[in-house]
Amino acid sequence: MTQATEEKKPPNIDIYKAWCKACGICVAFCPTGALARDETGSPYVKDPEKCAKCGLCELRCPDFAITVHEKKERQARGGQ
């Protein structure tokens, strides 16, 4: 798999609902609109394909309730 193909894969965004107070900061700081708020005000991943993997949502969350993981396939190198 080429690096260009890996960059197109959306990240895995985990939102820990038990920690989240639905303040909306993560949604407000998302520069691409990948996150949105549902009818209760809780954040959710609206469009993972739009995510730029910038991590602003994770950085700005006061409750540490969101984590951005890049989806990458591990490639074996030299028998590892």
C-alpha positions in Angstrom: 0.0 0.0 0.0 1.4 3.4 -0.9 1.7 6.3 1.4 -0.8 8.3 -0.7 -3.4 5.6 -0.2 -2.8 5.5 3.6 -3.3 9.3 3.8 -6.8 9.0 2.2 -8.0 6.6 5.0 -10.1 8.4 7.6 -9.0 8.2 11.2 -10.8 6.4 13.9 -12.3 9.0 16.2 -13.4 7.8 19.6 -15.8 9.9 21.7 -16.2 8.7 25.2 -19.8 9.6 26.0 -19.4 8.9 29.7 -16.8 11.6 30.0 -18.3 14.1 27.6 -20.4 17.0 29.0 -21.6 18.1 25.5 -20.0 21.5 25.6 -19.5 21.5 21.8 -15.9 22.8 21.9 -14.7 19.9 19.8 -17.3 20.7 17.1 -16.5 24.4 17.2 -12.8 23.8 16.7 -13.2 21.2 13.9 -11.9 23.1 10.8 -13.4 20.7 8.3 -16.9 20.0 9.8 -16.2 16.3 10.4 -17.8 16.6 13.8 -21.4 17.7 14.6 -23.8 17.8 17.5 -26.8 15.5 17.8 -30.3 16.6 19.1 -29.0 16.3 22.7 -26.0 18.4 22.0 -23.6 15.5 22.1 -20.8 15.4 19.5 -20.6 12.7 16.9 -18.5 12.0 13.8 -20.7 13.3 11.0 -18.2 12.8 8.2 -15.0 10.9 9.0 -13.8 11.4 5.4 -13.5 15.1 6.0 -11.3 14.7 9.0 -7.9 16.4 8.5 -6.3 14.5 11.5 -5.3 17.8 13.0 -6.2 16.8 16.5 -7.8 20.1 17.5 -10.9 18.4 18.9 -8.7 16.1 21.1 -6.5 19.0 22.1 -9.3 21.4 23.1 -11.6 18.9 24.8 -11.6 19.9 28.5 -12.8 16.4 29.5 -10.3 14.3 27.5 -13.4 12.7 26.0 -12.2 12.5 22.4 -9.3 10.7 20.8 -8.2 10.7 17.1 -6.4 7.5 16.0 -5.0 7.3 12.5 -5.9 4.1 10.6 -2.6 2.7 9.4 -1.8 -0.8 8.3 1.4 -2.1 9.9 3.9 -3.3 7.5 6.4 -5.9 8.5 10.0 -4.7 8.1 12.9 -7.1 8.3 10.9 -9.9 10.0 9.4 -7.7 12.7 
